[in-house]
Amino acid sequence: MAREAGDKFALTCLKGEMLHDLGSITGSRAAFSVAVELAQDDTQRCRVWIGLAGCMRITDEFDEAYATLEKAEAAAAEHGLKLELAQIHYLRGNLHFPLGKIDDCREEHELSLKYARKANSPEAEARALSGVADAEYARGRMITSHDYFRRCITLCREHGFGRVEVANMSMLGFSRNFFDTIQSGLEDGLAAVEAARKVGHHRAEMLGHVMWVYALMELGELDQAKAHTKEARALALRLGAMRFEAQNLIWLARIVTAEGRRAEAIEVLEQALQLSRDTGMAFTGTRALSGMALVTEDPERRRSLLEEGEAILRSGAISHNHFWFYRDAIEVSLNIGDWESVERYAVALENYTRPEPLSCCDFFVARERALAAFGRGQGDDEVLAELGRLREAAERAGILTAIPDLDAALRASDSPHAVVRP
């Protein structure tokens, strides 16, 4: 009888884990809710609590997830469950990530890696390596992050951990975009989507589509970017991952803005901003604020949006917020001829990336400074040569959306560096 009950418990947990991996978070949670009733001791309950916390993480129920992991950790520590401790610290690190608790995120994933190795579990080690990579991403160390993701994927391929590999493929592209070409990110996004579809990993597929959107936007391929945004939104809603829906709406607003539909962009950004406030501004909220600052025509609101964004960055936010916020804030300042703010935001971005400089950020800092110098009337040969150099750099890197303003400045100066387009 006890063996039969144990088998039923194990099968129910396995069902919950499989449904989670397939993106059926509601079904997974229902299975774990049944399993907790079947559990006969804290060792079994620990497994269930870990499964439930994993579901709560996807649906952004952070307080509930933290509380559930506390129960799981108490049970795992009491019974010396090393593998479970690796899983608990990994999940807690993942909860810290979107909330901008960056130091805590790194600490938890380091603990996960320690327990994974104590448990002699290569799969748990691979997950922990991806967690450390996330923590490095969160604090803007993209080159280091990319290296950890590469190590994770290499370990997965050595042992055949296909689902862990697929879950991390898009992050190779997200991290690499900041120090490599846009085309490389596009290729990473394509590979991530194809691999995720083969194994039915909806979250990984969603992130692959987002990777594609970013690359396509920089390449100026708006129709394709819009199509992949639609795919990403459908998957986010299916998963119930509303912080990713906020992110997808921000991309949609950028596409709509590029198409010249300012009023529609404002409506979409209002939705994104509300979702960000509901799920935590540290994950993507400042991007909604800076995106709104780019499209609003109200000077007072523009100022308020940028001030709020800077305050959030100071309190702790994921690295992509810093990269995009300062890029947008500089663009806003260029648009209104506020040259002092251009320099202030450029310095802020430089300071943020100083521990690990990134070619993408260095490019935008140099571009905005050159455009600001030209805007002030400093159209001397040195400035024009810099504008021409930056134009060539943008073309090589595939940051095609950065080129039109450079071309406009060069044409306005009758510079020999100007490119005349039909």
Secondary structure by P-SEA (a helix, b strand, c coil): caaaaaaaaaaaaaaaaaaaaacaaaaaaaaaaaaaaacccaaaaaaaaaaaaaaaaaacaaaaaaaaaaaaaaaaaaaccaaaaaaaaaaaaaaaccccaaaaaaaaaaaaaaaaaaaccaaaaaaaaaaaaaaaaaacaaaaaaaaaaaaaaaaaaccaaaaaaacaaaaaaaacccccaaaaaaaaaaaaaaaaaaccaaaaaaaaaaaaaaaaaacaaaaaaaaaaaaaaaaaaacaaaaaaaaaaaaaaaaaaacaaaaaaaaaaaaaaaaaaccccccaaaaaaaaaaccccaaaaaaaaaaaaaaaaacccaaaaaaaaaaaaaaaaaacaaaaaaaaaaaaaaaacccccaaaaaaaaaaaaaaaaaaccccaaaaaaaaaaaaaaaaaccccccaaaaaaaaaaccccccccc
